[in-house]
Amino acid sequence: MEMDISSLLNKVRKPARYIGREINSVYKRVGDIKVHLALAFPDLYEVGMSHLGLKILYALVNERPEFYAERVFAPAEDMEALLKESGSFLFSLESRTPLKNFDMVGFTLQYELSYTTILHMLALGGLPLHSNKRKDGDPFVIGGGPCSLNPEPLAAFFDFFVIGDGEEILPELLHEFACWKNGSVNGGNRKEFLRKMARIPGIYVPSFYEPLYRQGKFRGMKILEKEAPLKIKRRTVADLNEAFYPRSFVVPYADAVHDRASLELFRGCTQGCRFCQAGYIYRPVRERTVSKLTDLAEDIISATGFEELSLSSLSSSDYSAMEMLLEKLEQKFAKKHVKLSLPSLRADPLAMQLADRVNQSGGVTFAPEAGSQRLRDVINKNITEEEILAAAAHVISAGRRRIKLYFMLGLPTETEEDLQELVWLVQKIVDLRRTVTGRKRSFKVTVSVSTFVPKAHTPFQWEPQLPLAEIKLRQEFLRKHLRKIKGVDFTWHEAEMSLLEAVFARGDRRLSSVLEKAYLLGSRFDAWNDKFDYSLWEEAFAAARIEPESYAGSAPDPGEPLPWEHIDTGISKKFWQKEHAKALKGEVTLDCRKIGCVGCGLEGCPSGKVKKGVSL
């Protein structure tokens, strides 16, 4: 039965977050469907409504008449208080169904600092936090997304995880659930259904595995059920051109963080940046054709009325037929005043030319990542200082007034000299405003520095993060030197946030008690600077008798078992070990799309022969 929330909406600051009924949202009679799925995003409405993966899965599920997917977002503090005062539960936008009344609740695991918000949403929705406390008839709680590639810190709270591309696996598991539910009395036994799930490739049921420790060190996984595979292989859409993609998006009432339509050009990346988890877990590269993209773009803009179309991918300028695509889209939207945008570009002159083509005003953002060539070679960022300066010169000569540069601090082998070279590189870019234009024109450079976080399933998964005190010293070094350069703004990511990200990125099941304690102490929305309170986490770690830097600062031997190794991305461990060794020697690995196979071990990979995005 639909909840009456009108009295609550009159009392919150932004009721548009909760009312639903947006253009292109989907409504079905709950009594007419076989599977009722909540797509839960652990952040506010305006953040979740910008997430492309959520949009794809929402449209994919609702295309089938027997399935119904609804959206649920984390409530702001005012709505949270009203829910508790009124004895109400967190509800979905479409039918206002309490979370506890769904068949399944699927969470997007996008960022480690959202974990306590997930627990917060489960509790507000009326669900037991721990999977082993849920009874027959309770929803199954599912996790998917990049953080599911190391799900161990969350294992106690989830019934199962979906590993890989959701378009590939979600319809399959919903069909299996519908069959099981139809053939069972009172919803059936939960463990019976989990056994069925464990037999589906790409699904990980954590309760069927037991981590083993010796002298406090992880030593491997013990399988507790015969249905559970030794390795859970990531599911991958083989042909992205034929994969489902929405032809309309829900148009949010409240301003979303990214208020635009998105067109995914391709998936995967072969640049091989050694710190970048996404570059490995989304391989191989798969492109959509120009004809497919232009067809989708026309339908999306017609259905939504958006005035901006984002051409998105991990590195949009790497799309093989970008010139042709831009030409087709410019012709199609010439009279509709639709702006094109390229949100992810490499720091090279060709990419800047593409940026000029879609938008001649405003600023440009690119990521050199490291200031010295030596360190860029260590991380396999295959770009030279000459290319960076040429890209910046192009930006200035085009008349733009702003450049934003992203760097990382604390990369493996980093020295003070590397940091000094970062400062010098910024100075050279600032000096270009006179050498390129012949006059000292107003020009702003923003330098944004995050802290290196070692991630699972990368060559740097064996590298430690710097101690908290050292991170702050290096941040102060950069602040002190960059403030001397006129026209430069310096921003940095809070060191304690990066520490927690590293802890949970490479964590194991022992961290579940820390997460639960931090949540109970009031921790949530930890990715928001104004909500983040590290003192709560200090108390939670102390209660669990766990030292956070024992995770973040660990440097396991490359031959040791790791808590996430039963999750198989398709990339071989030998390749990561080889890349790790090459990194420490400062040796680079070139893009396999340009030089051919580099031996990453991915089965079925076209090794540089990826189907190009040309219209056939």
Secondary structure as a PSIPRED ss2 file (coil, helix, strand):
# PSIPRED VFORMAT (PSIPRED V4.0)

   1 M C   1.000  0.000  0.000
   2 E C   1.000  0.000  0.000
   3 M C   1.000  0.000  0.000
   4 D C   1.000  0.000  0.000
   5 I C   1.000  0.000  0.000
   6 S H   0.000  1.000  0.000
   7 S H   0.000  1.000  0.000
   8 L H   0.000  1.000  0.000
   9 L H   0.000  1.000  0.000
  10 N C   1.000  0.000  0.000
  11 K C   1.000  0.000  0.000
  12 V C   1.000  0.000  0.000
  13 R C   1.000  0.000  0.000
  14 K C   1.000  0.000  0.000
  15 P H   0.000  1.000  0.000
  16 A H   0.000  1.000  0.000
  17 R H   0.000  1.000  0.000
  18 Y C   1.000  0.000  0.000
  19 I C   1.000  0.000  0.000
  20 G C   1.000  0.000  0.000
  21 R C   1.000  0.000  0.000
  22 E C   1.000  0.000  0.000
  23 I E   0.000  0.000  1.000
  24 N C   1.000  0.000  0.000
  25 S C   1.000  0.000  0.000
  26 V C   1.000  0.000  0.000
  27 Y C   1.000  0.000  0.000
  28 K C   1.000  0.000  0.000
  29 R C   1.000  0.000  0.000
  30 V H   0.000  1.000  0.000
  31 G H   0.000  1.000  0.000
  32 D H   0.000  1.000  0.000
  33 I C   1.000  0.000  0.000
  34 K C   1.000  0.000  0.000
  35 V E   0.000  0.000  1.000
  36 H E   0.000  0.000  1.000
  37 L E   0.000  0.000  1.000
  38 A E   0.000  0.000  1.000
  39 L E   0.000  0.000  1.000
  40 A E   0.000  0.000  1.000
  41 F E   0.000  0.000  1.000
  42 P C   1.000  0.000  0.000
  43 D C   1.000  0.000  0.000
  44 L C   1.000  0.000  0.000
  45 Y H   0.000  1.000  0.000
  46 E H   0.000  1.000  0.000
  47 V H   0.000  1.000  0.000
  48 G H   0.000  1.000  0.000
  49 M C   1.000  0.000  0.000
  50 S C   1.000  0.000  0.000
  51 H C   1.000  0.000  0.000
  52 L H   0.000  1.000  0.000
  53 G H   0.000  1.000  0.000
  54 L H   0.000  1.000  0.000
  55 K H   0.000  1.000  0.000
  56 I H   0.000  1.000  0.000
  57 L H   0.000  1.000  0.000
  58 Y H   0.000  1.000  0.000
  59 A H   0.000  1.000  0.000
  60 L H   0.000  1.000  0.000
  61 V H   0.000  1.000  0.000
  62 N H   0.000  1.000  0.000
  63 E C   1.000  0.000  0.000
  64 R C   1.000  0.000  0.000
  65 P C   1.000  0.000  0.000
  66 E C   1.000  0.000  0.000
  67 F E   0.000  0.000  1.000
  68 Y E   0.000  0.000  1.000
  69 A E   0.000  0.000  1.000
  70 E E   0.000  0.000  1.000
  71 R E   0.000  0.000  1.000
  72 V E   0.000  0.000  1.000
  73 F E   0.000  0.000  1.000
  74 A C   1.000  0.000  0.000
  75 P C   1.000  0.000  0.000
  76 A C   1.000  0.000  0.000
  77 E H   0.000  1.000  0.000
  78 D H   0.000  1.000  0.000
  79 M H   0.000  1.000  0.000
  80 E H   0.000  1.000  0.000
  81 A H   0.000  1.000  0.000
  82 L H   0.000  1.000  0.000
  83 L H   0.000  1.000  0.000
  84 K H   0.000  1.000  0.000
  85 E H   0.000  1.000  0.000
  86 S H   0.000  1.000  0.000
  87 G C   1.000  0.000  0.000
  88 S C   1.000  0.000  0.000
  89 F C   1.000  0.000  0.000
  90 L C   1.000  0.000  0.000
  91 F E   0.000  0.000  1.000
  92 S C   1.000  0.000  0.000
  93 L C   1.000  0.000  0.000
  94 E C   1.000  0.000  0.000
  95 S C   1.000  0.000  0.000
  96 R C   1.000  0.000  0.000
  97 T C   1.000  0.000  0.000
  98 P E   0.000  0.000  1.000
  99 L H   0.000  1.000  0.000
 100 K H   0.000  1.000  0.000
 101 N H   0.000  1.000  0.000
 102 F C   1.000  0.000  0.000
 103 D C   1.000  0.000  0.000
 104 M E   0.000  0.000  1.000
 105 V E   0.000  0.000  1.000
 106 G E   0.000  0.000  1.000
 107 F E   0.000  0.000  1.000
 108 T E   0.000  0.000  1.000
 109 L C   1.000  0.000  0.000
 110 Q C   1.000  0.000  0.000
 111 Y C   1.000  0.000  0.000
 112 E H   0.000  1.000  0.000
 113 L H   0.000  1.000  0.000
 114 S H   0.000  1.000  0.000
 115 Y H   0.000  1.000  0.000
 116 T H   0.000  1.000  0.000
 117 T H   0.000  1.000  0.000
 118 I H   0.000  1.000  0.000
 119 L H   0.000  1.000  0.000
 120 H H   0.000  1.000  0.000
 121 M H   0.000  1.000  0.000
 122 L H   0.000  1.000  0.000
 123 A H   0.000  1.000  0.000
 124 L H   0.000  1.000  0.000
 125 G C   1.000  0.000  0.000
 126 G C   1.000  0.000  0.000
 127 L C   1.000  0.000  0.000
 128 P C   1.000  0.000  0.000
 129 L C   1.000  0.000  0.000
 130 H C   1.000  0.000  0.000
 131 S H   0.000  1.000  0.000
 132 N H   0.000  1.000  0.000
 133 K H   0.000  1.000  0.000
 134 R C   1.000  0.000  0.000
 135 K C   1.000  0.000  0.000
 136 D C   1.000  0.000  0.000
 137 G C   1.000  0.000  0.000
 138 D C   1.000  0.000  0.000
 139 P C   1.000  0.000  0.000
 140 F E   0.000  0.000  1.000
 141 V E   0.000  0.000  1.000
 142 I E   0.000  0.000  1.000
 143 G E   0.000  0.000  1.000
 144 G E   0.000  0.000  1.000
 145 G C   1.000  0.000  0.000
 146 P H   0.000  1.000  0.000
 147 C H   0.000  1.000  0.000
 148 S H   0.000  1.000  0.000
 149 L H   0.000  1.000  0.000
 150 N C   1.000  0.000  0.000
 151 P C   1.000  0.000  0.000
 152 E H   0.000  1.000  0.000
 153 P H   0.000  1.000  0.000
 154 L H   0.000  1.000  0.000
 155 A C   1.000  0.000  0.000
 156 A C   1.000  0.000  0.000
 157 F C   1.000  0.000  0.000
 158 F C   1.000  0.000  0.000
 159 D C   1.000  0.000  0.000
 160 F E   0.000  0.000  1.000
 161 F E   0.000  0.000  1.000
 162 V E   0.000  0.000  1.000
 163 I C   1.000  0.000  0.000
 164 G E   0.000  0.000  1.000
 165 D C   1.000  0.000  0.000
 166 G H   0.000  1.000  0.000
 167 E H   0.000  1.000  0.000
 168 E H   0.000  1.000  0.000
 169 I H   0.000  1.000  0.000
 170 L H   0.000  1.000  0.000
 171 P H   0.000  1.000  0.000
 172 E H   0.000  1.000  0.000
 173 L H   0.000  1.000  0.000
 174 L H   0.000  1.000  0.000
 175 H H   0.000  1.000  0.000
 176 E H   0.000  1.000  0.000
 177 F H   0.000  1.000  0.000
 178 A H   0.000  1.000  0.000
 179 C H   0.000  1.000  0.000
 180 W H   0.000  1.000  0.000
 181 K H   0.000  1.000  0.000
 182 N H   0.000  1.000  0.000
 183 G C   1.000  0.000  0.000
 184 S C   1.000  0.000  0.000
 185 V H   0.000  1.000  0.000
 186 N H   0.000  1.000  0.000
 187 G H   0.000  1.000  0.000
 188 G C   1.000  0.000  0.000
 189 N C   1.000  0.000  0.000
 190 R H   0.000  1.000  0.000
 191 K H   0.000  1.000  0.000
 192 E H   0.000  1.000  0.000
 193 F H   0.000  1.000  0.000
 194 L H   0.000  1.000  0.000
 195 R H   0.000  1.000  0.000
 196 K H   0.000  1.000  0.000
 197 M H   0.000  1.000  0.000
 198 A H   0.000  1.000  0.000
 199 R C   1.000  0.000  0.000
 200 I C   1.000  0.000  0.000
 201 P C   1.000  0.000  0.000
 202 G C   1.000  0.000  0.000
 203 I E   0.000  0.000  1.000
 204 Y E   0.000  0.000  1.000
 205 V C   1.000  0.000  0.000
 206 P H   0.000  1.000  0.000
 207 S H   0.000  1.000  0.000
 208 F H   0.000  1.000  0.000
 209 Y E   0.000  0.000  1.000
 210 E E   0.000  0.000  1.000
 211 P E   0.000  0.000  1.000
 212 L E   0.000  0.000  1.000
 213 Y E   0.000  0.000  1.000
 214 R E   0.000  0.000  1.000
 215 Q C   1.000  0.000  0.000
 216 G C   1.000  0.000  0.000
 217 K E   0.000  0.000  1.000
 218 F E   0.000  0.000  1.000
 219 R E   0.000  0.000  1.000
 220 G E   0.000  0.000  1.000
 221 M E   0.000  0.000  1.000
 222 K E   0.000  0.000  1.000
 223 I E   0.000  0.000  1.000
 224 L C   1.000  0.000  0.000
 225 E C   1.000  0.000  0.000
 226 K C   1.000  0.000  0.000
 227 E C   1.000  0.000  0.000
 228 A C   1.000  0.000  0.000
 229 P C   1.000  0.000  0.000
 230 L C   1.000  0.000  0.000
 231 K C   1.000  0.000  0.000
 232 I E   0.000  0.000  1.000
 233 K E   0.000  0.000  1.000
 234 R C   1.000  0.000  0.000
 235 R E   0.000  0.000  1.000
 236 T C   1.000  0.000  0.000
 237 V C   1.000  0.000  0.000
 238 A C   1.000  0.000  0.000
 239 D C   1.000  0.000  0.000
 240 L H   0.000  1.000  0.000
 241 N H   0.000  1.000  0.000
 242 E H   0.000  1.000  0.000
 243 A C   1.000  0.000  0.000
 244 F C   1.000  0.000  0.000
 245 Y C   1.000  0.000  0.000
 246 P C   1.000  0.000  0.000
 247 R C   1.000  0.000  0.000
 248 S C   1.000  0.000  0.000
 249 F C   1.000  0.000  0.000
 250 V C   1.000  0.000  0.000
 251 V E   0.000  0.000  1.000
 252 P C   1.000  0.000  0.000
 253 Y C   1.000  0.000  0.000
 254 A C   1.000  0.000  0.000
 255 D C   1.000  0.000  0.000
 256 A C   1.000  0.000  0.000
 257 V C   1.000  0.000  0.000
 258 H C   1.000  0.000  0.000
 259 D C   1.000  0.000  0.000
 260 R C   1.000  0.000  0.000
 261 A E   0.000  0.000  1.000
 262 S E   0.000  0.000  1.000
 263 L E   0.000  0.000  1.000
 264 E E   0.000  0.000  1.000
 265 L C   1.000  0.000  0.000
 266 F E   0.000  0.000  1.000
 267 R E   0.000  0.000  1.000
 268 G C   1.000  0.000  0.000
 269 C C   1.000  0.000  0.000
 270 T C   1.000  0.000  0.000
 271 Q C   1.000  0.000  0.000
 272 G C   1.000  0.000  0.000
 273 C C   1.000  0.000  0.000
 274 R C   1.000  0.000  0.000
 275 F C   1.000  0.000  0.000
 276 C C   1.000  0.000  0.000
 277 Q C   1.000  0.000  0.000
 278 A H   0.000  1.000  0.000
 279 G H   0.000  1.000  0.000
 280 Y H   0.000  1.000  0.000
 281 I H   0.000  1.000  0.000
 282 Y C   1.000  0.000  0.000
 283 R C   1.000  0.000  0.000
 284 P C   1.000  0.000  0.000
 285 V C   1.000  0.000  0.000
 286 R E   0.000  0.000  1.000
 287 E E   0.000  0.000  1.000
 288 R C   1.000  0.000  0.000
 289 T C   1.000  0.000  0.000
 290 V H   0.000  1.000  0.000
 291 S H   0.000  1.000  0.000
 292 K H   0.000  1.000  0.000
 293 L H   0.000  1.000  0.000
 294 T H   0.000  1.000  0.000
 295 D H   0.000  1.000  0.000
 296 L H   0.000  1.000  0.000
 297 A H   0.000  1.000  0.000
 298 E H   0.000  1.000  0.000
 299 D H   0.000  1.000  0.000
 300 I H   0.000  1.000  0.000
 301 I H   0.000  1.000  0.000
 302 S H   0.000  1.000  0.000
 303 A H   0.000  1.000  0.000
 304 T H   0.000  1.000  0.000
 305 G C   1.000  0.000  0.000
 306 F C   1.000  0.000  0.000
 307 E C   1.000  0.000  0.000
 308 E E   0.000  0.000  1.000
 309 L E   0.000  0.000  1.000
 310 S E   0.000  0.000  1.000
 311 L E   0.000  0.000  1.000
 312 S E   0.000  0.000  1.000
 313 S C   1.000  0.000  0.000
 314 L C   1.000  0.000  0.000
 315 S C   1.000  0.000  0.000
 316 S H   0.000  1.000  0.000
 317 S H   0.000  1.000  0.000
 318 D H   0.000  1.000  0.000
 319 Y C   1.000  0.000  0.000
 320 S C   1.000  0.000  0.000
 321 A C   1.000  0.000  0.000
 322 M H   0.000  1.000  0.000
 323 E H   0.000  1.000  0.000
 324 M H   0.000  1.000  0.000
 325 L H   0.000  1.000  0.000
 326 L H   0.000  1.000  0.000
 327 E H   0.000  1.000  0.000
 328 K H   0.000  1.000  0.000
 329 L H   0.000  1.000  0.000
 330 E H   0.000  1.000  0.000
 331 Q H   0.000  1.000  0.000
 332 K H   0.000  1.000  0.000
 333 F C   1.000  0.000  0.000
 334 A C   1.000  0.000  0.000
 335 K C   1.000  0.000  0.000
 336 K C   1.000  0.000  0.000
 337 H C   1.000  0.000  0.000
 338 V C   1.000  0.000  0.000
 339 K E   0.000  0.000  1.000
 340 L E   0.000  0.000  1.000
 341 S E   0.000  0.000  1.000
 342 L C   1.000  0.000  0.000
 343 P C   1.000  0.000  0.000
 344 S C   1.000  0.000  0.000
 345 L C   1.000  0.000  0.000
 346 R C   1.000  0.000  0.000
 347 A C   1.000  0.000  0.000
 348 D C   1.000  0.000  0.000
 349 P H   0.000  1.000  0.000
 350 L H   0.000  1.000  0.000
 351 A H   0.000  1.000  0.000
 352 M H   0.000  1.000  0.000
 353 Q H   0.000  1.000  0.000
 354 L H   0.000  1.000  0.000
 355 A H   0.000  1.000  0.000
 356 D H   0.000  1.000  0.000
 357 R H   0.000  1.000  0.000
 358 V H   0.000  1.000  0.000
 359 N C   1.000  0.000  0.000
 360 Q C   1.000  0.000  0.000
 361 S C   1.000  0.000  0.000
 362 G C   1.000  0.000  0.000
 363 G C   1.000  0.000  0.000
 364 V E   0.000  0.000  1.000
 365 T E   0.000  0.000  1.000
 366 F E   0.000  0.000  1.000
 367 A E   0.000  0.000  1.000
 368 P E   0.000  0.000  1.000
 369 E E   0.000  0.000  1.000
 370 A C   1.000  0.000  0.000
 371 G C   1.000  0.000  0.000
 372 S C   1.000  0.000  0.000
 373 Q H   0.000  1.000  0.000
 374 R H   0.000  1.000  0.000
 375 L H   0.000  1.000  0.000
 376 R H   0.000  1.000  0.000
 377 D H   0.000  1.000  0.000
 378 V H   0.000  1.000  0.000
 379 I C   1.000  0.000  0.000
 380 N C   1.000  0.000  0.000
 381 K C   1.000  0.000  0.000
 382 N C   1.000  0.000  0.000
 383 I C   1.000  0.000  0.000
 384 T C   1.000  0.000  0.000
 385 E H   0.000  1.000  0.000
 386 E H   0.000  1.000  0.000
 387 E H   0.000  1.000  0.000
 388 I H   0.000  1.000  0.000
 389 L H   0.000  1.000  0.000
 390 A H   0.000  1.000  0.000
 391 A H   0.000  1.000  0.000
 392 A H   0.000  1.000  0.000
 393 A H   0.000  1.000  0.000
 394 H H   0.000  1.000  0.000
 395 V H   0.000  1.000  0.000
 396 I H   0.000  1.000  0.000
 397 S H   0.000  1.000  0.000
 398 A C   1.000  0.000  0.000
 399 G C   1.000  0.000  0.000
 400 R C   1.000  0.000  0.000
 401 R C   1.000  0.000  0.000
 402 R E   0.000  0.000  1.000
 403 I E   0.000  0.000  1.000
 404 K E   0.000  0.000  1.000
 405 L E   0.000  0.000  1.000
 406 Y E   0.000  0.000  1.000
 407 F E   0.000  0.000  1.000
 408 M E   0.000  0.000  1.000
 409 L E   0.000  0.000  1.000
 410 G C   1.000  0.000  0.000
 411 L C   1.000  0.000  0.000
 412 P C   1.000  0.000  0.000
 413 T C   1.000  0.000  0.000
 414 E C   1.000  0.000  0.000
 415 T C   1.000  0.000  0.000
 416 E H   0.000  1.000  0.000
 417 E H   0.000  1.000  0.000
 418 D H   0.000  1.000  0.000
 419 L H   0.000  1.000  0.000
 420 Q H   0.000  1.000  0.000
 421 E H   0.000  1.000  0.000
 422 L H   0.000  1.000  0.000
 423 V H   0.000  1.000  0.000
 424 W H   0.000  1.000  0.000
 425 L H   0.000  1.000  0.000
 426 V H   0.000  1.000  0.000
 427 Q H   0.000  1.000  0.000
 428 K H   0.000  1.000  0.000
 429 I H   0.000  1.000  0.000
 430 V H   0.000  1.000  0.000
 431 D H   0.000  1.000  0.000
 432 L H   0.000  1.000  0.000
 433 R H   0.000  1.000  0.000
 434 R H   0.000  1.000  0.000
 435 T H   0.000  1.000  0.000
 436 V H   0.000  1.000  0.000
 437 T H   0.000  1.000  0.000
 438 G C   1.000  0.000  0.000
 439 R C   1.000  0.000  0.000
 440 K C   1.000  0.000  0.000
 441 R C   1.000  0.000  0.000
 442 S C   1.000  0.000  0.000
 443 F C   1.000  0.000  0.000
 444 K E   0.000  0.000  1.000
 445 V E   0.000  0.000  1.000
 446 T E   0.000  0.000  1.000
 447 V E   0.000  0.000  1.000
 448 S E   0.000  0.000  1.000
 449 V E   0.000  0.000  1.000
 450 S E   0.000  0.000  1.000
 451 T E   0.000  0.000  1.000
 452 F C   1.000  0.000  0.000
 453 V C   1.000  0.000  0.000
 454 P C   1.000  0.000  0.000
 455 K C   1.000  0.000  0.000
 456 A C   1.000  0.000  0.000
 457 H C   1.000  0.000  0.000
 458 T C   1.000  0.000  0.000
 459 P C   1.000  0.000  0.000
 460 F C   1.000  0.000  0.000
 461 Q C   1.000  0.000  0.000
 462 W C   1.000  0.000  0.000
 463 E C   1.000  0.000  0.000
 464 P C   1.000  0.000  0.000
 465 Q C   1.000  0.000  0.000
 466 L C   1.000  0.000  0.000
 467 P C   1.000  0.000  0.000
 468 L H   0.000  1.000  0.000
 469 A H   0.000  1.000  0.000
 470 E H   0.000  1.000  0.000
 471 I H   0.000  1.000  0.000
 472 K H   0.000  1.000  0.000
 473 L H   0.000  1.000  0.000
 474 R H   0.000  1.000  0.000
 475 Q H   0.000  1.000  0.000
 476 E H   0.000  1.000  0.000
 477 F H   0.000  1.000  0.000
 478 L H   0.000  1.000  0.000
 479 R H   0.000  1.000  0.000
 480 K H   0.000  1.000  0.000
 481 H H   0.000  1.000  0.000
 482 L H   0.000  1.000  0.000
 483 R C   1.000  0.000  0.000
 484 K C   1.000  0.000  0.000
 485 I C   1.000  0.000  0.000
 486 K C   1.000  0.000  0.000
 487 G C   1.000  0.000  0.000
 488 V E   0.000  0.000  1.000
 489 D E   0.000  0.000  1.000
 490 F E   0.000  0.000  1.000
 491 T E   0.000  0.000  1.000
 492 W E   0.000  0.000  1.000
 493 H C   1.000  0.000  0.000
 494 E C   1.000  0.000  0.000
 495 A H   0.000  1.000  0.000
 496 E H   0.000  1.000  0.000
 497 M H   0.000  1.000  0.000
 498 S H   0.000  1.000  0.000
 499 L H   0.000  1.000  0.000
 500 L H   0.000  1.000  0.000
 501 E H   0.000  1.000  0.000
 502 A H   0.000  1.000  0.000
 503 V H   0.000  1.000  0.000
 504 F H   0.000  1.000  0.000
 505 A H   0.000  1.000  0.000
 506 R C   1.000  0.000  0.000
 507 G C   1.000  0.000  0.000
 508 D C   1.000  0.000  0.000
 509 R H   0.000  1.000  0.000
 510 R H   0.000  1.000  0.000
 511 L H   0.000  1.000  0.000
 512 S H   0.000  1.000  0.000
 513 S H   0.000  1.000  0.000
 514 V H   0.000  1.000  0.000
 515 L H   0.000  1.000  0.000
 516 E H   0.000  1.000  0.000
 517 K H   0.000  1.000  0.000
 518 A H   0.000  1.000  0.000
 519 Y H   0.000  1.000  0.000
 520 L H   0.000  1.000  0.000
 521 L H   0.000  1.000  0.000
 522 G C   1.000  0.000  0.000
 523 S C   1.000  0.000  0.000
 524 R C   1.000  0.000  0.000
 525 F C   1.000  0.000  0.000
 526 D C   1.000  0.000  0.000
 527 A C   1.000  0.000  0.000
 528 W C   1.000  0.000  0.000
 529 N C   1.000  0.000  0.000
 530 D C   1.000  0.000  0.000
 531 K C   1.000  0.000  0.000
 532 F C   1.000  0.000  0.000
 533 D C   1.000  0.000  0.000
 534 Y H   0.000  1.000  0.000
 535 S H   0.000  1.000  0.000
 536 L H   0.000  1.000  0.000
 537 W H   0.000  1.000  0.000
 538 E H   0.000  1.000  0.000
 539 E H   0.000  1.000  0.000
 540 A H   0.000  1.000  0.000
 541 F H   0.000  1.000  0.000
 542 A H   0.000  1.000  0.000
 543 A H   0.000  1.000  0.000
 544 A H   0.000  1.000  0.000
 545 R C   1.000  0.000  0.000
 546 I C   1.000  0.000  0.000
 547 E C   1.000  0.000  0.000
 548 P C   1.000  0.000  0.000
 549 E H   0.000  1.000  0.000
 550 S H   0.000  1.000  0.000
 551 Y H   0.000  1.000  0.000
 552 A H   0.000  1.000  0.000
 553 G C   1.000  0.000  0.000
 554 S C   1.000  0.000  0.000
 555 A C   1.000  0.000  0.000
 556 P C   1.000  0.000  0.000
 557 D C   1.000  0.000  0.000
 558 P C   1.000  0.000  0.000
 559 G C   1.000  0.000  0.000
 560 E C   1.000  0.000  0.000
 561 P C   1.000  0.000  0.000
 562 L C   1.000  0.000  0.000
 563 P C   1.000  0.000  0.000
 564 W C   1.000  0.000  0.000
 565 E C   1.000  0.000  0.000
 566 H C   1.000  0.000  0.000
 567 I E   0.000  0.000  1.000
 568 D E   0.000  0.000  1.000
 569 T C   1.000  0.000  0.000
 570 G C   1.000  0.000  0.000
 571 I C   1.000  0.000  0.000
 572 S C   1.000  0.000  0.000
 573 K H   0.000  1.000  0.000
 574 K H   0.000  1.000  0.000
 575 F H   0.000  1.000  0.000
 576 W H   0.000  1.000  0.000
 577 Q H   0.000  1.000  0.000
 578 K H   0.000  1.000  0.000
 579 E H   0.000  1.000  0.000
 580 H H   0.000  1.000  0.000
 581 A H   0.000  1.000  0.000
 582 K H   0.000  1.000  0.000
 583 A H   0.000  1.000  0.000
 584 L H   0.000  1.000  0.000
 585 K H   0.000  1.000  0.000
 586 G C   1.000  0.000  0.000
 587 E C   1.000  0.000  0.000
 588 V C   1.000  0.000  0.000
 589 T C   1.000  0.000  0.000
 590 L C   1.000  0.000  0.000
 591 D C   1.000  0.000  0.000
 592 C H   0.000  1.000  0.000
 593 R H   0.000  1.000  0.000
 594 K H   0.000  1.000  0.000
 595 I H   0.000  1.000  0.000
 596 G C   1.000  0.000  0.000
 597 C C   1.000  0.000  0.000
 598 V C   1.000  0.000  0.000
 599 G C   1.000  0.000  0.000
 600 C C   1.000  0.000  0.000
 601 G C   1.000  0.000  0.000
 602 L C   1.000  0.000  0.000
 603 E C   1.000  0.000  0.000
 604 G C   1.000  0.000  0.000
 605 C C   1.000  0.000  0.000
 606 P C   1.000  0.000  0.000
 607 S C   1.000  0.000  0.000
 608 G C   1.000  0.000  0.000
 609 K C   1.000  0.000  0.000
 610 V C   1.000  0.000  0.000
 611 K C   1.000  0.000  0.000
 612 K C   1.000  0.000  0.000
 613 G C   1.000  0.000  0.000
 614 V C   1.000  0.000  0.000
 615 S C   1.000  0.000  0.000
 616 L C   1.000  0.000  0.000
